[in-house]
Each structure stands twice: as C-alpha cells, then as structure tokens.
Amino acid sequence: MIVVPTFAAARESSAGRVGLVPTMGFLHEGHLSLLETLRPQCDTLLMSLFVNPLQFGPTEDLARYPRDLERDAALTESVGVDVVFAPDLDEMYPEPPATSVSVADLAFRLDGERRPGHFKGVATVVAKLLAGLQPDIAAFGRKDAQQLAIIRRLIADLSFPTAVVGCPIVREADGLALSSRNAYLNEAEREAAVALSRGLMAAADAVAGGERDSRAIEAFALGAMASTVGVEPEYAELASQHEVSRLTELDRPAFLAVAAKVGPTRLIDNVHFDRDEAGFVADRGIRLTAPSVLYAGSGGI
Ligand code: AMP
C-alpha cells in the first residue's frame, strides 16, 4: 500500500479496473466493509482520505473532526487497499472553486434543509474525485442515504462512467450505526444514542407486519428518540430512495431517515426498504458481534 498526495500520482499508481472508496478518514468497520466489498471487484483498490471543508457549515466540527492518518494507513493495509490518496487542501482546491456541483431538489430536503450547502460540498468533492481518479466503480455507504441518492444522480446527470455500489450500514452489536462522530460520545450519550436504531428497527418490524402509512412508520422512530433522556430528535422521515421525496405511504423503494442531537453531537441513521417479490424488505444493516474497537464509545475526545 502506498500513500500519495496528488491526483496525478494516484492515477499513475492505478492499473486495470479501478475501485474507489471516498472517505474522510478515522476509519471504522463501516469504511472497511466498503473496501472489502470492492476488493474482489477491481485490480487497483483506491481509498481517498480528505476532510472536505466545503461540506462543513461555519458552526460545524471541521476543526475537531477526528483524524489519525497513521492508524488509518495500517487499517487500509489489513483490507488490501493498494493506494491511499491523501491530498492536502492545495491539491484538492488550488484555488477557491468557482465551479460547484449542485444536485437540485434531492439536496434540499432532509439534511439539506438543516445543513445548507452541505450536499453542494459533498457533490463537488465527489465530482472532483471521479474526474481526477477515474474509477470504474465506487462504493458508498447506505448510512448516508441522501448522499448516496445525490451521488447516483450526479453520476447519471454528468455521465461519469463509474458504477456505484451502495453498501449496508455496519452497526454495533446493540444497533448503533458506526460513525467517526461516535468518538465524540461520552458513556451516557453512547447509551442514549442507541435510541435512533431502536426506533428504526421498531419501524422495520411494523413494515414487516404490513404497515405502509408513513406517519405511522415515522412515529416508531420519533417515539423511541423522544422518550430517551439526552436525545433531541430533529426529524424522522420516510423518503423515496431515488428522488429523496417525502412519501405519504410506503409504495416504492424508500428509506426512513432520522437525525437527532445526542448531547452536542448530531447523529443520523436510517433503514432502507427495498422491494422483493413479497413486498418490501428492510435492510437492517450488519451487526458486529463484539463492540467496535475503533473509537465508538471511546469516552469522548
Ligand atoms: P465518511 O468518512 O464519514 O465520509 O464516510 C465514508 C463512506 O463510508 C461513506 O460512503 C459513508 O456512507 C460510509 N459509511 C460511514 N459509516 C458507515 C457505516 N456505519 N456503515 C456503512 N458505511 C458507512
């Protein structure tokens, strides 16, 4: 595995079918599952590591976002990454970008409403990574459901020849979705945070039992969050996977998305509902059997 700082060096180090996993580093098993998914599907496995300032709002956690390049490099070795592309700010944005990518409508709902400019920053950096690294295939997590929908749309709209794989959410044994931001949680917050996934799983149970009304489905998620001390729900919404439009009933592939503040930390989670022959099936994600040793619940940093 080599670490390279420039687009040119990353391209020069790539041969054959190229797979890309974009990340902001501080890796956990969620990131590793994306890498493991792509490993057998490509010749060169590339991971980008860049904390993208464009996608952070002025009051968000850019400065304190956790970073540990050395540890990340060792973890990428363990899953067979060939090249880590770790550009500095000058390589990524030699000048303040005059060009940006804005994916209309999809980016203005849910988190887009609450984090103005966030998805424009995400779409712009992903477009740059696709243009600069020219991957044949790229993997993104379902953890960021709206982001995944936006990336699929920007790839279709701008005719990038990159195939997209959406990967299941990796969860702690108790259900908490892994996130680099879990490292901010103290012990009490870590315990409270499980309310997000608990509500989502209750909603998934209701769907399995035949519930299709979005308000009723959302109520399971909201109820679990609202009844947990230390959790301040922001929203629970059932949205279509393709357009990210709010649904009144579950009648197409969808995801139930939640956002909440747990102490000062904002967390998101979701469960996807995919179609199968019998109707809808919930993607409840993948549970670790033992607690993640990679930062989650590490007592705050
Ligand atoms: P980030 O470093 O947070 O930008 O995430 C990089 C990629 O990892 C994105 O495609 C995320 O959706 C994905 N990801 C983050 N957390 C998880 C998780 N718990 N399970 C699966 N994928 C994840």
Residues whose N, C-alpha, C, O or C-beta is under 5 A from the ligand:
A	BS01	AMP	P22 T23 M24 G25 G30 H31 A139 F140 G141 R142 K143 D144 C167 P168 I169 V170 A177 L178 S179
